Amino acid sequence: MSERPSAPSSTTGSAAAGTTAPLSADENTRSLQSTLKPSWVFAIALGSAVGWGAFMLPVDWLQDGGTAGALLGFTIGAVLIGIIGISYGMIIRVLPVTGGELAFVLQEFGRRHAFVVGWFLALAYACIVALNATAVALVFRMLLPSVMEQVHLYTVAGWDIYLPEVIIAALAIVATGFMNAMGTALSGRFQFIACVVLIIAVVAILLGALLHGMQHGFAFYPAFPEGYSPLPAIAVMVAFAPWAFVGFDNVPQAAGEFDFSPRKALFLILAAIGTAGLVYLAMIFSSSVALGPNGDTHPDAAWPTAEVIAGIMGPLGKGLMVIAVLMGVATGLNGFTVSSSRVLMAMGRAKMLPAFFGRVESRHRTPVVAIVFTSALCLLAPFFGRSALQWIVDMTSVGVTIAYGYTCLAAFKLAHPARAGEHDAFGRARPVYRAISLLGALLSLGFLLLLFVPGSPGRLGTQPLVALAVWVVLGAVFLAVRHRRLMAAPEAELEEVILHPEP
């Protein structure tokens, strides 16, 4: 028996618009519901890529890279991620199935490689859910410090843990999990509405900055930090930018739930990356205008970016910032809960995890066990504080980047001329797509090196490296335990529940 399942023979998969497959009696082969509309999928990608950092960190980025350095760095980062995103859109055309990168790697590289990708992604997405939940509490802590800083519990890695913060973060996780368990239609609709509100808030902030500039003259924060040449300043931002866009890759996780042609996925991914880039640029630009060449960066403030925006727009500006960051956090919570649960579901069906992870609830057609597990795991996060959690999140950048590389290589293989008889997803553009996917793989390697090369602006610190080592060892042990079941699963069974989940 070979390690790799055979390729699907059709590109229509489970995403035919307006169709709903009959339910299987077996919860481990029951299909998900095809209810995700294009606008909802766009919102999942955009809302996941634009998190709390877009509204918390612009002042920090300006200090690190300057106005020109930050704007150019994020623009370059968006273009580079867009190149990788093309490979995602390509491969969804051929494999429009739930599980995303895990399914892609299972198809093209086999079970062991798929386990590596799934092991890292499941943790990465769950950790981002947890980080967004603690960001909700952080926003309330900055707005209502006298209320939130009550009942001190303990301190972890220099971060004080207070009971109200724990309660708020836990409620955010539980509410998001419940919404996802109630069906993708509910979570998708919520994601779209939240993204619309976020965009309106960002546009209002940008208009406020433009109006201030027209009234008082445009005077920007310095183009580059003092003592820095342009290239290093831009490089600092480019090193950070790729991980600022993590979330566009949530699209393939839910590809099996599209109610439209998978051929639209490429446009939706690129549109989401482009829009996310514009949001980042708008916030950097607005903050630069608000600061001016000699502006106060409010180093002692809990939320410097909100302070500088309030400086030119008054209470309205701060209110818009609160709305924007809460919407960014909410969409991140929802989008990554979708992705984490789908990866766990796919791993359960592929025998990488116990089979109950692959179960789909009969009424709402959601992977309720995977959703509950994700939420329960994330409920631990508020008790550890943001400092310790940030180490794990930084470590997961490695896994996400590996998934980028694997996906690009899978697209490279699928676009090979010898595979022309299997599908017509690429047509005459095969050579172009093949070159783009190879470039994406090389970019992924470059991003990975930025995490490890000494002196790199994106190099991981000691704590994230220790967390990475622990997770790799745990993965090796778990793979050894599950290896016999994983390799013994018949190819036809894997093909049915992973690559052809719809009857």
Residue pairs with C-beta under 8 A, 6 or more apart in sequence:
1 490
1 491
2 110
2 491
3 110
3 111
3 112
3 487
4 106
4 107
4 108
4 109
4 110
4 111
5 106
5 107
5 491
5 494
5 495
5 498
5 499
6 491
6 495
7 94
7 107
7 419
7 422
7 423
7 499
8 94
8 95
8 107
8 423
8 495
8 499
8 500
9 422
10 423
11 93
11 94
11 96
11 262
11 423
11 424
11 425
12 96
13 95
13 96
13 97
13 255
13 256
13 262
13 500
13 502
14 21
14 31
14 34
14 96
14 97
14 98
14 256
14 257
14 258
14 501
14 502
15 34
15 96
15 255
15 256
15 258
15 259
15 260
15 261
15 262
16 34
16 261
17 259
17 260
17 261
18 259
19 34
20 33
20 34
21 31
21 34
21 502
21 503
22 503
23 30
23 31
23 362
23 365
24 30
24 31
24 503
27 358
27 359
27 360
27 361
27 362
28 348
28 349
28 355
28 358
28 359
28 497
29 349
29 496
29 497
29 501
30 359
30 360
30 362
30 365
31 256
31 360
31 365
31 501
31 502
31 503
32 98
32 184
32 256
32 257
32 360
32 365
32 366
32 367
32 501
33 183
33 184
33 185
33 257
33 364
33 365
33 366
34 256
34 257
34 258
34 259
35 183
35 184
35 185
35 188
35 257
35 259
36 44
36 184
36 188
36 254
36 257
36 258
36 259
37 188
37 259
37 260
38 260
38 264
38 268
39 192
40 188
40 189
40 191
40 192
41 188
41 251
41 254
41 258
41 265
41 268
42 192
42 195
42 268
42 271
42 272
43 188
43 191
43 192
43 194
43 195
43 331
44 188
44 191
44 250
44 251
44 254
44 331
44 334
44 335
44 338
45 247
45 248
45 250
45 251
45 268
45 269
45 272
45 273
45 335
46 195
46 247
46 272
46 275
46 276
46 331
47 191
47 194
47 195
47 198
47 247
47 327
47 328
47 330
47 331
47 332
47 334
47 335
48 246
48 247
48 248
48 250
48 331
48 332
48 335
48 336
48 339
49 244
49 245
49 246
49 247
49 248
49 272
49 273
49 276
50 198
50 247
50 276
50 279
50 280
50 328
50 331
50 332
51 128
51 132
51 135
51 247
51 328
51 329
51 331
51 332
52 132
52 135
52 138
52 139
52 325
52 328
52 329
52 332
53 244
54 244
54 279
54 280
54 283
54 324
54 328
55 283
55 305
55 306
55 321
55 324
55 325
55 328
56 135
56 303
56 305
56 325
57 305
58 70
58 283
58 284
58 286
58 287
58 305
59 287
59 291
59 297
59 298
59 304
59 305
59 308
60 304
61 70
61 237
61 240
61 284
62 70
62 221
62 284
62 287
62 288
62 291
62 297
63 225
63 297
64 70
64 225
64 233
64 236
64 237
65 73
65 224
65 225
65 233
65 234
65 236
65 237
66 221
66 222
66 223
66 224
66 225
66 228
66 233
67 220
67 221
67 222
67 223
67 284
67 285
67 288
68 223
68 224
68 230
68 233
68 234
69 223
69 224
69 225
69 228
69 230
69 233
69 234
69 236
69 237
70 237
70 284
70 288
71 281
71 284
71 285
72 234
72 237
73 233
73 234
73 235
73 236
73 237
73 238
73 240
73 241
74 237
74 241
74 244
74 277
74 280
74 281
74 284
75 277
75 281
76 234
76 237
76 238
76 241
77 237
77 238
77 240
77 241
77 242
77 244
77 245
77 277
78 241
78 245
78 273
78 274
78 276
78 277
78 280
80 238
80 241
80 242
80 443
81 241
81 242
81 245
81 248
81 273
82 270
82 273
82 274
83 436
83 439
83 440
83 443
84 404
84 407
84 408
84 440
84 443
84 444
85 248
85 266
85 269
85 270
85 273
86 266
86 269
86 270
86 433
86 436
86 437
86 440
87 407
87 408
87 410
87 411
87 412
87 436
87 437
87 440
88 248
88 249
88 251
88 252
88 265
88 266
88 269
88 407
88 411
89 265
89 266
89 267
89 268
89 269
89 270
90 266
90 411
90 414
90 415
90 425
90 426
90 433
90 436
90 437
91 104
91 252
91 407
91 410
91 411
91 414
92 251
92 252
92 255
92 262
92 265
92 266
93 262
93 263
93 265
93 266
93 423
93 425
93 426
94 414
94 423
94 425
95 103
95 104
95 107
95 255
95 499
96 255
96 256
96 258
96 262
96 265
97 103
97 255
97 256
97 498
97 499
97 500
97 501
98 253
98 254
98 255
98 256
98 257
98 342
98 345
98 346
98 501
99 106
99 252
99 253
99 256
99 342
99 343
99 345
99 346
99 498
100 121
100 249
100 250
100 251
100 252
100 253
100 255
100 339
100 342
100 343
100 346
101 117
101 118
101 121
101 249
101 252
101 403
101 406
101 407
102 114
102 117
102 118
102 121
102 343
102 346
102 347
102 350
102 498
103 114
103 252
103 346
103 498
103 499
104 252
104 406
104 407
104 410
104 411
105 113
105 114
105 116
105 117
105 406
105 407
105 410
106 113
106 114
106 350
106 494
106 498
106 499
107 410
107 499
108 409
108 410
108 413
108 414
109 406
109 409
109 410
111 350
111 352
111 486
111 487
111 494
112 479
112 486
113 406
114 350
114 352
115 347
115 352
115 475
115 479
115 482
115 486
116 402
116 475
117 399
117 402
117 403
117 406
118 343
118 346
118 347
118 350
118 352
119 352
119 399
119 471
119 475
119 478
119 479
120 396
120 398
120 399
120 400
120 402
120 403
120 471
120 475
121 339
121 343
121 399
121 400
121 403
122 340
122 343
122 344
122 347
123 392
123 396
123 399
123 471
124 246
124 396
124 397
124 399
124 400
125 250
125 336
125 339
125 340
125 343
125 374
126 336
126 340
126 374
126 377
126 378
127 381
127 389
127 392
127 393
127 396
128 246
128 247
128 332
128 336
128 393
128 396
129 173
129 176
129 332
129 333
129 336
129 337
129 340
129 374
129 378
130 173
130 377
130 378
130 380
130 381
130 382
130 389
131 381
131 386
131 389
131 390
131 393
132 172
132 329
132 332
132 333
132 336
133 169
133 170
133 172
133 173
133 176
133 333
133 378
133 381
133 382
134 165
134 169
134 381
134 382
134 385
134 386
134 389
135 325
135 329
135 332
136 168
136 169
136 172
136 326
136 329
136 330
136 333
137 148
137 164
137 165
137 166
137 168
137 169
137 172
137 382
138 165
138 386
139 322
139 325
139 326
139 329
140 147
140 148
140 164
140 165
140 168
141 148
141 149
141 162
141 165
141 302
142 302
142 303
142 306
143 322
145 302
147 164
148 162
148 164
148 165
148 168
149 160
149 162
150 162
150 163
150 164
151 162
151 163
151 164
152 160
152 161
152 162
153 161
153 162
153 163
153 166
154 161
155 161
155 385
156 384
156 385
156 387
156 388
157 385
157 387
157 388
157 391
158 387
159 385
159 386
159 387
159 388
160 385
161 382
161 383
161 385
165 382
166 382
166 383
169 381
169 382
170 379
170 382
172 329
172 333
173 333
173 375
173 378
173 379
173 381
174 375
174 379
176 330
176 333
176 334
176 337
176 375
177 337
177 371
177 372
177 374
177 375
179 186
179 187
179 190
179 334
180 187
180 334
180 337
180 338
180 341
180 366
180 371
181 361
181 364
181 366
181 368
181 371
181 372
182 364
182 366
183 364
183 365
183 366
184 254
184 257
184 338
184 366
187 334
187 337
187 338
190 330
190 334
191 331
191 334
191 335
194 327
194 330
194 331
194 334
195 327
195 331
197 323
197 327
198 279
198 323
198 324
198 327
198 328
198 331
199 275
199 279
201 320
201 321
201 323
201 324
201 327
202 279
202 282
202 283
202 324
203 282
204 320
205 282
205 283
205 286
205 309
205 313
205 317
205 320
205 321
205 324
206 282
206 285
206 286
208 286
208 309
208 312
208 313
208 316
208 317
208 320
209 285
209 286
209 289
209 290
209 309
209 312
210 289
212 289
212 290
212 312
212 313
213 219
213 289
218 289
219 289
219 292
219 293
220 288
220 289
220 291
220 292
220 293
221 287
221 288
221 291
221 292
221 293
221 295
222 293
223 230
224 230
224 233
225 233
232 457
235 457
236 457
239 450
239 456
239 457
239 458
240 457
240 458
241 280
242 401
242 447
243 397
243 400
243 458
244 280
245 273
245 276
245 277
246 397
246 400
247 276
247 332
247 335
247 336
248 269
248 272
248 273
248 276
249 339
249 400
249 403
249 404
249 407
250 335
250 336
250 338
250 339
251 265
251 268
251 269
251 272
252 265
252 407
253 338
253 339
253 342
253 343
254 338
254 339
254 342
255 262
255 265
256 501
256 502
258 265
263 425
283 305
286 309
287 305
287 308
287 309
289 312
290 308
290 309
290 311
290 312
291 297
291 308
295 308
295 311
296 308
296 311
297 304
297 308
298 304
298 307
298 308
301 307
303 321
305 321
306 317
306 318
306 321
306 322
307 318
309 317
309 318
309 320
309 321
310 317
310 318
310 321
311 317
313 320
337 371
337 374
337 375
340 370
340 374
341 366
341 367
341 370
341 371
341 373
341 374
342 367
342 370
344 353
344 357
344 367
344 370
344 373
344 374
345 357
345 358
345 360
345 367
345 370
346 358
346 498
347 353
347 357
347 358
348 354
348 355
348 356
348 357
348 358
348 359
348 369
348 370
349 355
349 357
349 358
349 494
349 497
349 498
349 501
350 486
350 489
350 494
350 497
350 498
351 482
351 485
351 486
351 488
351 489
351 494
352 482
352 486
353 482
356 369
357 367
357 369
357 370
357 373
358 367
358 370
358 497
359 367
359 368
359 369
360 366
360 367
360 368
361 367
361 368
381 389
391 461
391 463
391 464
391 466
391 467
392 464
392 467
394 460
394 461
394 464
394 467
395 460
395 464
395 465
395 467
395 468
395 471
397 451
397 460
398 448
398 451
398 460
398 468
401 444
401 447
401 448
401 451
402 444
402 448
404 440
404 443
404 444
404 447
405 441
405 444
405 445
405 448
407 440
408 437
408 438
408 440
408 441
408 443
408 444
409 437
409 441
411 433
411 437
411 440
412 434
412 437
412 438
412 441
413 419
414 423
414 425
414 426
415 426
415 430
415 433
415 434
415 437
416 430
416 434
417 430
420 430
426 433
447 458
449 456
450 456
450 457
450 458
450 459
451 458
451 459
451 460
452 459
452 460
453 459
460 468
479 486
